[in-house]
């Protein structure tokens, strides 16, 4: 009986310590993409039907969006498309990009681009 009480107490203490520790912030990757205008719909189909379903299955995945520029209100407009990927950590994102799945599906999107030297930025999410 005492052993159970000690184990339960240790479990409560560990749980309290875990909840007191600050949660790691997720990261968000942004890529501004120059999509070949003749291949826009192809890229969007690949993104929706192939890339996103595969990405969702990987550890650390939070969200994935392809944004299409509607208008620029102020400042220099970015390229027409922005790829946004949110992951629990940079380490898990690196694991995803090293995966055979990523090696298979990313080139499908990249092959629709007119410039493969696109910007890549990573942000901490607050």
VEXFI-661221 format. One line per field, with one value per residue (C-alpha): residue number from 0; x, y, z. Coordinates in steps of 0.001 Angstrom, whole numbers, padded with zeros to 6 digits. Example, Ala and Ser with C-alpha at 12.3 -4.5 7.8 and 13.67 -1.06 7.14 Angstrom:
BEGIN
nr (0:1);
X (012300:013670);
Y (-004500:-001060);
Z (007800:007140);
END
This chain:
BEGIN
nr (0:1:2:3:4:5:6:7:8:9:10:11:12:13:14:15:16:17:18:19:20:21:22:23:24:25:26:27:28:29:30:31:32:33:34:35:36:37:38:39:40:41:42:43:44:45:46:47:48:49:50:51:52:53:54:55:56:57:58:59:60:61:62:63:64:65:66:67:68:69:70:71:72:73:74:75:76:77:78:79:80:81:82:83:84:85:86:87:88:89:90:91:92:93:94:95:96:97:98:99:100:101:102:103:104:105:106:107:108:109:110:111:112:113:114:115:116:117:118:119:120:121:122:123:124:125);
X (000000:002787:004550:001449:001164:004830:004439:001317:003035:006065:003743:001961:005299:006585:003352:003566:007190:006303:003461:005718:008371:007918:006511:008792:007492:006676:008462:007053:008877:008046:009043:008117:007624:007739:005285:005212:001890:001163:001587:-000277:-003216:-000885:001103:-002061:-003381:-000081:-000090:-003663:-003856:-000320:001979:-000331:-001770:001766:003084:000207:001365:004768:005673:005642:003308:000973:-000181:000597:-000734:-000168:-001024:-001799:-001219:-004453:-003085:-000244:-001500:001889:005515:007049:004800:006223:006014:002576:002746:003929:004343:003893:004704:004280:006073:006455:010231:013014:014444:011179:011000:014522:013411:010487:012650:015122:012312:011776:008255:009563:012232:009445:006794:008710:010283:006764:006077:009576:009317:006450:008659:010417:013090:014370:016503:013482:013722:013429:012837:012078:010198:009537:005771:004410);
Y (000000:002440:001734:002758:005976:006829:006117:008241:011085:010878:010941:014055:015779:014917:016159:019443:019931:019294:021800:024404:024092:026592:025009:025120:027424:026043:027315:028536:028300:030749:030328:032949:031065:032174:029733:029411:031070:028218:025688:027460:025066:022079:023342:023956:020477:018880:020913:019971:016384:015116:017321:018308:014809:013383:016199:015803:012278:013364:013898:017542:018747:021554:023376:023942:026668:027952:031649:033464:037208:039158:042688:044655:047527:048924:048138:045893:043031:039543:036976:035715:032580:032040:028540:028415:025353:025255:022543:021791:022331:022904:019476:017777:019878:018743:015146:015728:017242:014360:011819:009784:011242:014828:013832:012425:015173:018469:018206:017947:021489:022778:021687:024166:027137:029545:030306:027647:030155:031267:032871:030595:032119:030499:032257:031357:031411:033490);
Z (000000:000893:-002418:-004353:-002350:-003009:-006736:-006936:-005073:-007389:-010402:-009128:-008457:-011940:-013482:-011550:-012605:-016249:-016189:-014511:-017238:-020059:-023200:-026215:-028895:-032314:-035397:-038670:-041984:-044782:-048425:-051026:-054275:-057899:-059442:-063216:-064158:-066600:-063782:-060968:-060836:-061084:-058087:-056055:-056879:-055839:-052623:-051676:-052909:-052344:-050269:-047402:-046776:-046592:-044374:-041895:-041060:-039727:-036087:-035060:-037816:-036708:-039833:-043491:-045775:-049262:-049356:-052607:-052601:-052883:-052561:-051003:-048880:-047877:-048660:-051251:-052242:-051762:-054535:-055480:-053294:-049734:-048335:-044536:-042477:-038697:-036714:-033010:-033286:-035781:-034898:-035921:-039104:-039976:-039411:-041827:-044575:-044274:-044697:-047862:-048030:-048208:-050731:-052893:-052632:-052344:-055841:-057267:-056013:-056699:-060333:-060836:-059848:-062193:-059560:-057170:-055225:-053158:-049723:-046714:-043284:-039934:-037148:-033537:-032992:-030092);
END
